[in-house]
Amino acid sequence: MILDLLCRALPKPTHSKFSNFLLGVFMKRALLVDDSPIVRAAVKQVLVPMGFECIEAEDGFEALDLLAKGAVPDLAFVDVNMPKMNGIEFVSAVAKEKKWAQMALIMLTTEVNASLKEDAKKAGVKVWLLKPIVADRLKKAVELVVKG
């Protein structure tokens, strides 16, 4: 209850060091990067009951901006096909930053292209999930990549 009140009082989407500390102690954070609000809502519906705070971005540029402001999550679900900056470009940019190395990357996409999958793997993607979203598969992917 107190944590809930404290977190609600903190400005969003900017995350202060204090809010990052509170969230790190009490819950895990997931970044949902997909241009579809329906997909983000479906993933969020699975993750919130698992104890995750979800932050959302419509494309890779918006996601990088959130990361640069200090909203570093435990994991990220990333679509491949998005406007402005696609998922492969996003995970490649994340791979270049040591401060984001602990973030587990999961691709959630309709793509079956083997070369895209290989590019994502080289950039540090741990799991490649195909849409449509299946709650049990999402949960298993989270359990696979997030310790604790």
C-alpha positions as a Markdown table, in Angstrom:
| # | Residue | x | y | z |
|---|---|---|---|---|
| 1 | Met | 0.0 | 0.0 | 0.0 |
| 2 | Ile | 2.7 | 2.5 | 0.9 |
| 3 | Leu | 4.8 | 1.5 | -2.1 |
| 4 | Asp | 1.8 | 1.9 | -4.3 |
| 5 | Leu | 1.2 | 5.4 | -3.0 |
| 6 | Leu | 4.9 | 6.4 | -3.3 |
| 7 | Cys | 5.1 | 5.1 | -6.9 |
| 8 | Arg | 1.9 | 6.9 | -7.9 |
| 9 | Ala | 3.2 | 10.1 | -6.5 |
| 10 | Leu | 6.3 | 9.9 | -8.6 |
| 11 | Pro | 6.2 | 11.5 | -12.1 |
| 12 | Lys | 5.8 | 9.2 | -15.1 |
| 13 | Pro | 7.3 | 8.4 | -17.5 |
| 14 | Thr | 10.5 | 9.9 | -16.0 |
| 15 | His | 11.9 | 7.6 | -13.4 |
| 16 | Ser | 13.9 | 9.2 | -10.6 |
| 17 | Lys | 16.7 | 7.3 | -8.9 |
| 18 | Phe | 14.4 | 7.0 | -5.8 |
| 19 | Ser | 11.6 | 5.4 | -7.9 |
| 20 | Asn | 14.1 | 3.1 | -9.6 |
| 21 | Phe | 15.4 | 2.0 | -6.1 |
| 22 | Leu | 11.9 | 1.3 | -4.9 |
| 23 | Leu | 10.9 | -0.6 | -8.0 |
| 24 | Gly | 14.2 | -2.6 | -7.9 |
| 25 | Val | 13.5 | -3.6 | -4.3 |
| 26 | Phe | 9.9 | -4.5 | -4.6 |
| 27 | Met | 9.1 | -5.5 | -8.1 |
| 28 | Lys | 10.6 | -6.2 | -11.5 |
| 29 | Arg | 10.2 | -3.9 | -14.5 |
| 30 | Ala | 9.5 | -4.8 | -18.1 |
| 31 | Leu | 9.8 | -2.7 | -21.2 |
| 32 | Leu | 7.2 | -3.4 | -23.9 |
| 33 | Val | 8.4 | -2.1 | -27.3 |
| 34 | Asp | 5.7 | -2.6 | -30.0 |
| 35 | Asp | 3.9 | -0.2 | -32.3 |
| 36 | Ser | 0.6 | -2.0 | -31.5 |
| 37 | Pro | -1.1 | -0.8 | -28.3 |
| 38 | Ile | -3.2 | -4.0 | -28.4 |
| 39 | Val | -0.1 | -6.2 | -28.3 |
| 40 | Arg | 1.4 | -4.1 | -25.5 |
| 41 | Ala | -1.8 | -4.4 | -23.5 |
| 42 | Ala | -1.9 | -8.2 | -24.0 |
| 43 | Val | 1.7 | -8.6 | -22.8 |
| 44 | Lys | 1.0 | -6.3 | -19.9 |
| 45 | Gln | -2.0 | -8.4 | -18.9 |
| 46 | Val | 0.3 | -11.4 | -18.5 |
| 47 | Leu | 3.2 | -9.6 | -16.8 |
| 48 | Val | 1.4 | -7.4 | -14.2 |
| 49 | Pro | 0.0 | -10.4 | -12.2 |
| 50 | Met | 3.6 | -11.8 | -12.3 |
| 51 | Gly | 4.7 | -8.7 | -10.3 |
| 52 | Phe | 6.1 | -6.5 | -13.1 |
| 53 | Glu | 5.7 | -2.8 | -13.6 |
| 54 | Cys | 5.4 | -2.3 | -17.4 |
| 55 | Ile | 6.7 | 0.7 | -19.2 |
| 56 | Glu | 5.8 | 1.1 | -22.9 |
| 57 | Ala | 7.3 | 2.4 | -26.1 |
| 58 | Glu | 5.9 | 2.5 | -29.6 |
| 59 | Asp | 9.3 | 2.1 | -31.3 |
| 60 | Gly | 13.0 | 1.7 | -30.7 |
| 61 | Phe | 13.7 | 5.4 | -30.5 |
| 62 | Glu | 11.2 | 5.9 | -27.8 |
| 63 | Ala | 12.5 | 2.9 | -25.9 |
| 64 | Leu | 16.1 | 4.1 | -26.1 |
| 65 | Asp | 14.9 | 7.5 | -24.8 |
| 66 | Leu | 13.3 | 5.7 | -21.8 |
| 67 | Leu | 16.5 | 3.8 | -21.1 |
| 68 | Ala | 18.6 | 6.9 | -21.4 |
| 69 | Lys | 16.4 | 8.5 | -18.7 |
| 70 | Gly | 17.1 | 5.7 | -16.3 |
| 71 | Ala | 14.1 | 3.4 | -16.8 |
| 72 | Val | 16.3 | 0.3 | -17.2 |
| 73 | Pro | 14.1 | -2.8 | -16.9 |
| 74 | Asp | 14.8 | -6.4 | -16.0 |
| 75 | Leu | 13.6 | -7.5 | -19.4 |
| 76 | Ala | 12.2 | -6.2 | -22.7 |
| 77 | Phe | 9.7 | -7.6 | -25.1 |
| 78 | Val | 10.5 | -6.2 | -28.5 |
| 79 | Asp | 8.7 | -6.4 | -31.8 |
| 80 | Val | 10.8 | -6.6 | -35.0 |
| 81 | Asn | 8.7 | -4.5 | -37.4 |
| 82 | Met | 8.1 | -1.0 | -36.1 |
| 83 | Pro | 8.3 | 2.4 | -37.6 |
| 84 | Lys | 11.3 | 4.8 | -37.0 |
| 85 | Met | 13.6 | 2.2 | -35.4 |
| 86 | Asn | 12.8 | -1.5 | -35.8 |
| 87 | Gly | 13.5 | -4.2 | -33.1 |
| 88 | Ile | 16.7 | -5.4 | -34.6 |
| 89 | Glu | 18.1 | -1.9 | -34.6 |
| 90 | Phe | 16.9 | -1.4 | -31.0 |
| 91 | Val | 18.5 | -4.6 | -29.6 |
| 92 | Ser | 21.7 | -3.8 | -31.5 |
| 93 | Ala | 21.8 | -0.3 | -29.9 |
| 94 | Val | 21.2 | -1.9 | -26.5 |
| 95 | Ala | 24.0 | -4.4 | -27.0 |
| 96 | Lys | 26.5 | -1.5 | -27.4 |
| 97 | Glu | 25.7 | -0.1 | -23.9 |
| 98 | Lys | 27.3 | -1.9 | -21.0 |
| 99 | Lys | 24.9 | -0.2 | -18.6 |
| 100 | Trp | 22.0 | -2.1 | -20.2 |
| 101 | Ala | 23.7 | -5.4 | -20.3 |
| 102 | Gln | 21.6 | -6.9 | -17.5 |
| 103 | Met | 18.3 | -6.4 | -19.4 |
| 104 | Ala | 17.0 | -9.7 | -20.8 |
| 105 | Leu | 15.8 | -9.3 | -24.4 |
| 106 | Ile | 12.9 | -11.2 | -25.8 |
| 107 | Met | 11.6 | -10.7 | -29.4 |
| 108 | Leu | 7.9 | -11.0 | -29.8 |
| 109 | Thr | 7.1 | -11.0 | -33.5 |
| 110 | Thr | 5.4 | -12.4 | -36.5 |
| 111 | Glu | 8.8 | -12.8 | -38.3 |
| 112 | Val | 10.1 | -16.2 | -39.1 |
| 113 | Asn | 13.1 | -15.0 | -41.2 |
| 114 | Ala | 16.2 | -17.0 | -40.0 |
| 115 | Ser | 18.6 | -14.2 | -40.8 |
| 116 | Leu | 16.7 | -11.7 | -38.6 |
| 117 | Lys | 16.6 | -14.3 | -35.9 |
| 118 | Glu | 20.4 | -14.7 | -36.1 |
| 119 | Asp | 20.9 | -10.9 | -36.1 |
| 120 | Ala | 18.8 | -10.7 | -32.9 |
| 121 | Lys | 20.7 | -13.5 | -31.3 |
| 122 | Lys | 24.1 | -11.8 | -32.1 |
| 123 | Ala | 22.7 | -8.7 | -30.3 |
| 124 | Gly | 21.9 | -10.6 | -27.2 |
| 125 | Val | 18.3 | -11.7 | -27.7 |
| 126 | Lys | 17.6 | -14.7 | -25.5 |
| 127 | Val | 14.1 | -15.8 | -26.7 |
| 128 | Trp | 12.3 | -15.4 | -30.0 |
| 129 | Leu | 8.6 | -15.8 | -29.5 |
| 130 | Leu | 6.1 | -15.8 | -32.4 |
| 131 | Lys | 2.8 | -14.0 | -32.3 |
| 132 | Pro | -0.1 | -14.4 | -31.6 |
| 133 | Ile | 0.5 | -14.0 | -27.9 |
| 134 | Val | 0.0 | -17.1 | -25.8 |
| 135 | Ala | 0.1 | -16.4 | -22.0 |
| 136 | Asp | 1.8 | -19.7 | -21.1 |
| 137 | Arg | 4.6 | -19.2 | -23.6 |
| 138 | Leu | 5.1 | -15.6 | -22.3 |
| 139 | Lys | 5.3 | -16.8 | -18.7 |
| 140 | Lys | 7.8 | -19.5 | -19.6 |
| 141 | Ala | 10.0 | -17.0 | -21.5 |
| 142 | Val | 10.0 | -14.7 | -18.5 |
| 143 | Glu | 10.9 | -17.6 | -16.2 |
| 144 | Leu | 13.7 | -18.6 | -18.5 |
| 145 | Val | 15.4 | -15.1 | -18.7 |
| 146 | Val | 14.7 | -13.5 | -15.3 |
| 147 | Lys | 16.4 | -14.9 | -12.2 |
| 148 | Gly | 14.7 | -14.6 | -8.9 |
